[in-house]
Amino acid sequence: MQSATTLPVVAFALVAGTLADIVDRRRYLLWVQLWMLFVATLVALQEHAGRLDAWSLLCLTFALGTGAAMAMPAQAATTADLVPRPMLAPAVALSSIGVNIARSIGPALGGLIVARFGASWAFSLNALSFLGLVFVLWRWKPEKTVSTLPAESFGGALRAGLRYAMQAGEFRSVLIKSACFFVFASALPAQMAIVVRQQLSAGAGTYGLLLGFIGAGAICGAIVLPKLRERFDADRLVAAATLLYALTMLALAGSRDLRLLCVAMLANGLSWITVLSSLQTAAQVSVPAWVRARALSLYIVVFSAGMAGGSLVWGTLAQHAGTSVALTVAAVSAVLAGVFSLRFRLGLAMARDSTPSAHWPRPAVAAEVGHAHGPVLVTVEYLIESADREEFLQHLHVLGGTRRRDGAVQWGVMEDAAQPGRFLEYFIVDSWLEHLRQHERVTREEQRLQDKLRALHRDAQPPTVRHFVGATPSSSHVVALENIP
């Protein structure tokens, strides 16, 4: 059953993120919620009719999981649209708390409803819960981003999202840190029920109690996080929270004192919400709006695959060596992975200003260039003093990374052999339309970089920019090679 909800996330998240970036996000979310309402209603009707067997439940759960997977990237990307940047971190923390509370209270509430009224009522209430989301999405009127360019094709948008993730160093750091934490953190939720049953000789009540303390710790964490962020940067918070999380795994592995475990789970919830909100906030602010859902879908894949894959690994180890050994190994490994991930800094991602700058002037052309024409070569000529050469090249290579990230398939810089200090930056994009998209994608971060480069440019006039479009002879003038003497 767990696989029926996790597998769709890994399989469809990137597809969902791509769709959420190229279609109307509100309508997209509305249709997904209607799909989930339909499936949940079907589950309830099947149960009322007494026809809900194991295979039907598994298939319908997979269908619900698919809907959840298709909604996740769009919902995550919407957070940045609803609140200003300074409020993003608290908003992400509140969203995470909501998920934690739902996971803690939901099963218990569902169990009470099943015990008192029967499973059909639980399924019916679950179906009705989607009506609230449908109503909110129906009433929501988001600000629309105006663009004169046609929407990206699905395949092109998918490639652009993957290219961005490979070229954006700040976002890669978020993904690496996420993998280093979630793979090992998955051991605790995967093994806690076994610890309760085997080490504590207790049942569902004790398990629910520990889950409640985790939820309470998450709420406490969200309350104190704003103050902690004023004193410590994201990297220090994640490092400290990772260490604290590892200590709670060691407590679960070795203690049979329920009171101590309750305190440990309180600390576990606090450390979990600290890491989760820090990583999610860094993922949100490090990417611009045009690719945000695609980037967040990759983060969701890393999170889901890390938790599911880690649970499988620690479960297998627990079967062969015992639960205490599995939790101890996971705790030690989490600390080692945390030390390794220190080189990948979240602070750089948090400091990035991905707001569109729209500072590039429209290309000067003699005649209108068709969107499909290409490839396109763009050159920028700089004149640099010898004393500024190294500083210039360092800034230019950083800018080169943003060119590749925003659509360039090739980038480079050349120096005139006959005139030292005369540099030619060049980059190539697939088509004229892709280059026009670069004009819309450029951010304030790149604007600051270009301002630094122009300050080093020694000419009174700005650097010379030229655009070249691929040229081919018309078919009536193509000469066969064998006709050339």
N, C-alpha and C positions, 0 to 999 in steps of 0.2 A: 504493500500500500504506500509506503514511504517513497519507493522508487517511482510509483505512478504519479507522484506530485513533483519529485525532484528531476526526473529525466526530461520532462518537457522544458524546464527552465534551461538546462544545459543545451538542449537541442534547438530551441526556438528563440532564445533571448536575443541573439544577434539579428535574426530576421525581424523580430519585433522592434528592436532599437532602430533598425534601418527604416522600417515603415513609419515609426513615430517621428522621424526627422524629415520625411518627405511628403507626408500627408497632413491634413488638418488634425492636430493632436486631440482636440476635444471630441471631434466626431469619431476618431479612431477609438478612443477610450470608451465612448458611449456604446459603440458597436460591440466591443469586447465585453463590456459589462452586461449587455443584453444577451450575448452568447452564454455567459456564465449563469445568468438568471434562467435562461432556457434549460441548461443542463441541470442546474440545481432543482428546478421544478420537475424535470423528468425523473430525477432520483426520488423526489418526494412522492410523485404519482405512482412510480413503480413499487415503492414500499407500501403505500396505501392499498395497492391492488394485490400485494403479497407476491409479486413477481421479481423482487430484487434479489437475485442470487449472487454468488461470489464473483462470477465473471462479469455480470452486468455492473456490479458495484465497482470492480476494478477498471472497466472500460470507461465508465462515467466519471470516475475519479481522475483518470488520465485526461479526459476531456476538460474537466475543471482545472486540472493542473496546467493544461495547455493555455486555457484562458488566462490564468494567473501569470504564466510566463510571458504571454503576449502583452499583458498590461504593465508588468514591472518596470521596464525601461522608460515607458512614457510617463508613468506615475512618478518615478524618481526624477526625471528631467523636469517635470512640472513644478517641483518644489522651488527651483531657482526662478521660475516665472512668477511665483506667487509672493515671494518675499524679497526685500532688498538684500544685497550681498552681506552687509553686517549682521543681518538676522538669519543668514542661511544655516550657520552651525547650530543655533538653538532649534531651528525648524527641523533639521535633520535628526537632532537628538529626540525631539518630541515624536517624530514619526517612528523612530526606532523603539521608543517606549511603548507606543501604541501597539506595535507588532509584538513586543515582549509580553505586554499585558494580555493581548489576545491569545498568545500561545500558552500563557499560564492559566488564565481564567476559562478560555474557550473549552478545553477538554473537560474541565470540572463541571462547567455549566451544562455542556452537552450531556455528560453522564447523568446529572441530576434530572434533566428533562427526559432522557431515555428511561431512567428508573421510575419516574413518576407518571409520565404520559405515553411513553413508547417511542420507538425510533422514528416513526412516521412524523410525529410532531417536531422532533429535532431537525429532520430534513426539511420540513415545511418552513420552520423559522429561519433556517439557513437560506432558503430560497427567497424569503421575504426580505432578508437583510440586503440583498442586492438592489432592491427598489430605492433605498436611500441613496446609494451611489449613482444610480441612473438619474434620480431627481436632481442631485447636486450638479452632475455633468450637464444635464439639460438646461439648468439655469445659469451655469458658468459662462461668462462672456470674456474670454481672454483677449489681450491686445494682440493684434495680428501684425506679423513682420511683413513689411512691404518689400517686394522684390520685382524687378522688371524682367527677370530671367525665368525661363521655364524650369519646372521642378526637375530635380535629378531623377534619372532612371533608377530602378531598384538595383540593378547590377553595378552601375557606376557609383551609386551611393554606398553600397556595401564595400566596394574596393576602396573608396575614399575613407570610410571609417577605419578599415584595417590599416591603410597607409598612415592615417593620422596617429593611430595607436603605436605603430612601429617607429614613427619619427619624433613623437612628442616625449622627450625625456622625462618631464615632470609627471606625466600620466603613467608612463612605464614604472616609475618609482612607486606610485600608488598600487599598481597591480602586483609588483614584486612584494611589497610590504604586506599586502593582503594575503597573498599565497603563503608567505612565511608565518602568518598568524593563524589563518583559518584551518589549515591542514592539521595543525597540532591542537588547536582549541577545540576541534570537533570531538576529541576524546572524551571530554567531560559530559556533554549531553548524551553521547552514545553509550556511556558506561554507567551513568548515574542510577538508572533503574535497577541494574544488576547489583550495584553496590548496596542499594536500599534493601533488596531482597536477600542477598547472600551475606553481606557483612553486618547489616543492622537487623536482619531477620524481621523486617517490617514490610508493609504493603503500600497500597495506593495512597493512603492518608499521609504517610511520612513523605512519600515521593511528591505529593502535591504541596506539602509544607515546604520542602526544599525549593521547589519551583517558585513558590510564593516569595521566599526570601531572595531568590534571584531577581524576581520582578521588582521587589522593594529596593534592592540594591541598584537596579537600573534607574528607578525613579530618583533615588538619592543622588546618583551620578549625574543625571540631567540637571538637577538643582544646583550642584556645586561646580559643574563644568565651566559655566561662564566665568566664575571667579578664578578657577584654575588656569583658564586660557589667558587671563590677564597677567599671570605670573610666569607661566611656562609655555614654551612653543609646542607645536603639535608633535614633533619628534620625541621630545622628552616625555610628554604625556603618554604616547604610545609605548615607549620603552618601559616606563614605570608600570603602566597598566598590564603589559605583557608579563612582566615579572610577577605582579600580584596575581594574575590569572594562573600562572604556573604554580604558585604557592597554594592556590585553592585546589588545584588538581592533586597536589601532594597530600593536602589535608583529606581529600576524598579517598585517596588511595590508602592512607594509613590509619585514619581515625575511626573509632566506633562510638564516639561521643556525639550524640545528636545535637547538643547545644553548640559544641564547637563547629559542627558541620553547618548549622544554621548561620553562624557568624561567617564562616568561610563562603557560603553561598551568597550572603549579603555582599561580601567583597567581590565575589565572582560577577555579580550583576553590575556592580560599579565599574569594574575593570572592563567588562564586555562592552558596556555602553560607551565608555571612553574611547576604546579602540575603534568600535564600529562607527561612531559619529565622526571621529577624526578622519578616518579613511574615506567615508562617504562625502564629507565636506570637501576634502582635498580633491576627490574625483570630480565633484561638481564644479568647483571654482577653477580647476586647471584646464578646462576645455571650454571653447566658445559655444554659443547657442546652436550654431548650424550643425554641429556634430555631437551634441551633448547626449542625446538618447543612445546613439551608437556606442559612444565611449562608456556610458553607464551600463549598457548591456554587456560589455566585456567585463566590467567590474562584477556584475551579477553572476556571470559565468564562472569567474574565478572564485567568488564566494560560494556558489552552490556546488561547484565541482570540488572545491577544497573541503567543504563540510561533508559532502557525500562520500568522496574518495577517502578522506581521512577517517570517517566513521568505519568504513569497510576495513581499512588497514588496522585500526586499533581494535576492532571487533575480532579480527583474525588473530592478532597477537594475544588478546585476552583469552581466546579459546585454547591457545597452546601454552601460554605462560601464566595466565591469571589476570584478573582485572587490575589488581594493585600494580603489577609489573607494567601493564599497558599504560596506566595513568602516569606512573613514574617516568617511563621512557618518554611519553608525550610531553610531560612537564619540562624535563631536561632538554628535550629537542626544541621546545618552544623558546626557551631562553637562548639556546645556541642560534636558532634561526633569527631571533630578535637582535642578537649581536651582529650577525651577518648583515641584516637589513639596515643597520645604522647608516651605511654608506648611501642608501637611497632615501633622500631627505624629503619629507612632506612639506617642510617650510618653503621650499622653492615652488611647489605646486600652489600652496596657500597664498603666496605673494604674487602670483601671476595675474595680470589684468587682461582677461580675455574679452573685454568689451569691444564691440566693433568700432573702429575708428573712422572708416570711410574717408581716409585722407588721400588715397591715390586718385589723381585726376584721370578722367576718362582718356583712353589711348587716342593719340592723334593719328588719324588715318586719312588717306587721300580719297578713298571710296569705301562704302559700307562693306564690312567683312562678314560673311555668313557664319553662323554659329558652328557649323560643322567643319569649316575650313581649319586645316592644321597640317602638321604640328606648328606650334607657335614658339619662336625664339625671342626672348626678351633680353636685351643687353643694357647694362648700366655702366657708364664710364666715370671713373674717379681719378682725380689728380691728388696725390698724397706726398707730403714731405717725408724724407728718409727717416727723420726722427720719430715720425708717427706710424711707421710701417707696421710694426708688430701689433700695436694697439688696434690699428685699422683692420688687420687680417683677423685678429681674434673676434672683434665685433662682427665682421663680415661672415665668418664661418658660423657664428650663432644664427645670424640672419638666414644663412643658407639652409639651416635645419628647418626654419619656419617656411621657407619657400617649398621645400620637399613635402612638408607636412600639409600645406595648403593646396597641393596639386602638381608641383613640378616633378617630372619623371627624371630629370637630370639637372644638375646644378654644378657650377664650377667658377673659378676665378683665374684670370690670366694676367701676367704683367708684360708690358711692352719691352722687348729686348733692346730696342733702339732708344727708348725713353723711360728709364727707370722711374718708378713712382706713378706711372700711368697704368691703372688697373682696369680690367674689363670683367665685370661680373656678368654671368649669363645663366639663364635657366630655360628649360624647355617644358612646355605643357602639351597635352594631346590635341587640344582644339582651341579655337577662339572662345567658345563658350566656357571652357574650363578656365581660361585666363580671366574672362569677365567675372567668373565666380571668385577668383582670387581677390578681385577688387572689393567684393562684398565681404570676404572672409578676413581681411587684414584687421588686426587688433591694435589696441593702444600699446601693448607690449612691443609689437613690431615697429610701431610709430616711434617709440622712444629709441629703439635700436637704430632706426634710420636717421633720427635726429643726431645721434652720436656720430654716425658715419658722415653726415653732411657737415658737421662741425669740423671734421678732420679734412674735408675736401678743400683744397687750397684755392680753387677758382671762385671768383665772385658769383658766377652763374651756378645754379644747382647742377648736380651730376646729370649727364646726358642720357636719356632713356630712349631706346629704339625698339620697335616691334617688327619682327620678320615673320611672314606666314609662308608655309610650305607652298612651293610653286611646281607645277607639272605642265608639260606641253599639252595642247589640245590633241585629241585623237587623230585629227586630219593632218597634223604636222609631225607625227611620230615617224621617224625614219628607221627602217629595219637595219640591224647591224650588218647583214650580209650585203646591203646595198652601198655600204660605205667603202670607197676604194682604199 
